[in-house]
Amino acid sequence: MAEENAAPVVQLLDAILSEAVSLKASDIHFEVFSDGFKVRARVDGVIRDLANPPEDLFSPLISRIKVLANLDVAETRVPQDGRIQMKINGRDVDFRVSTLPTITGESVVLRILDRSAIDVNLTDLGIWEEDLHLYQSLLSFSNGMVLVTGPTGSGKTTTLYAFLKELNTVDKKIITVEDPVEYDLPGAVQIPINAKIGLDFALALRTILRQDPDIIMVGEIRDKETAEMSIHASLTGHLVFSTLHTNNAPGAITRLIDMGIEPYLITATLRAVIAQRLVRKICPNCIDTYHPTQIEIDAFNLSDSDISEGKFFKGQGCKECGGSGYKGRIGIFEFLGIGTDFRPLILDRVSTEGLWRKAKELGMVSLREDGLRKVKMGLTTLEEVLRETQM
């Protein structure tokens, strides 16, 4: 019986993975419920149905995934984590596999990591053209630290790689340490974290400093030790890029202090903090004008002249976008440069709210304000920006 089911299961899984990669999905969800099961994918940040396989193939499908990820097929009582490397549609794709026992069976999620060579430039990310010089100015530093903040799935790693791509010249040595490595960067030394053998960010950083790098990228600052090592690297003549999970750019400073980092070390090393989100782009095939709702008008403080003089757009839904009205995503950004006017507040341990007010006084454009600029360009909707900037 197992042999009879082997071929259909292999073909089914290959088809699901191929479709998800073609849709540029970030995750695939295999879920079992009391009344059946579903296969869904997260596309442009929103989950949608992919397929409902035959019931007799669902269990073999989960087993097939576990075999490919080198997991214990017989173990269904505890969570397991693994990885799959496959060639999908001619490209090398990594899948990070997570299994979770539930009351109705095992839930399995595959995070899709397309490790094709990164081809995104700073100009492709959605950075406002008038602000581009702020981001490019960071490339001229030979030392210091640049942080990118935002929730999981907000495109932080892509932004970091856009910086690294600009800096990736023959006279520079770049080393990255990530969990896992998400993109291939030709010419860079890339290190995957392996917690099972004790290779964490802090240990990797200690070793990296003996490898004579010019530029270091740390996938994420998760604890005090990693933060201290990153700051030490930037103090000793290296340009360090990393990420933090905070709601806005000023919040990164408070987060570092909460971790136990002394404010004087932050002022000595931190060059800039960039907060970002990804918003869905309006489908160009079904874009149309509309009148904002009262909720949107209030949330963005739109004046009568804003509404009468400007045009607001949204997608009506079509086959091209699967009826969602959106296709693809673009970044919205918040750039906080750490200059002489800002450093005294850090030394005084001013709250996030106080840092935010000072940043606005100094001209920082907020995530919502940048989103509104892209709304007025017809790239996204008020609804989408509001959804991603509610805190």
ABEGO torsion letter per residue (X at the ends): XAAAAAAAAAAAAAAAAAAAAAAGBABBBBBBBAAEBBBBBBBGGBBBBABBBBAAAAAAAAAAAAAAAGBBAABAABBBBBBBBBBBGGBBBBBBBBBBBBAAEBBBBBBBBBABBBABBAAAAGBBAAAAAAAAAAAABABEBBBBBEBBGAGAAAAAAAAAAAABBAABBBBBBBOBBABBBBGBBBBBBBAAAGBBAAAAAAAAAAAGBABBBBABBABAAAAAAAAAAAAAGBBBBBBBBBABAAAAAAAAAAAGBBAAAAAAABABBBBBBBBBBBBAAABBBBBBBAAAAAAAGBBAAAAAABBBBBBAEBAAAGGAGBBEBBBBBBBBBBBAAAAAAAAAGBBAAAAAAAAAAAGBBBAAAAAAAAAAAGABBAAAAAAAABX
